[in-house]
């Protein structure tokens, strides 16, 4: 049976540095980023704000979506975030 997953975007501020990631456990992963143990990139740029979460029924779909998002232009990613989260609020509390 396939296990689900999530694609997500982290940032440090509205329209700031963006990080696209994939995980099977979004709550744990968001907490890792907030604590500085999630990734070197996020720690380097202070990316602690979770601004986009996309659930997927299959982890392979989540991985494919992550790869697609990483290939997107920056403005496309910003538009995607602002369509669902126009205030760039931190969604960590919502998912915990």
Buried (B, 14 or more C-beta within 10 A) or exposed (E): EEEEBBBBBBBBEBEBBBBBBBBEEBEEBBBBBBEBEBBEEBBEBBBBBBBBBBEBEEBEBBBBBBEEBBEBEEEEBBEBBBEEBEEBEBBBEEBE
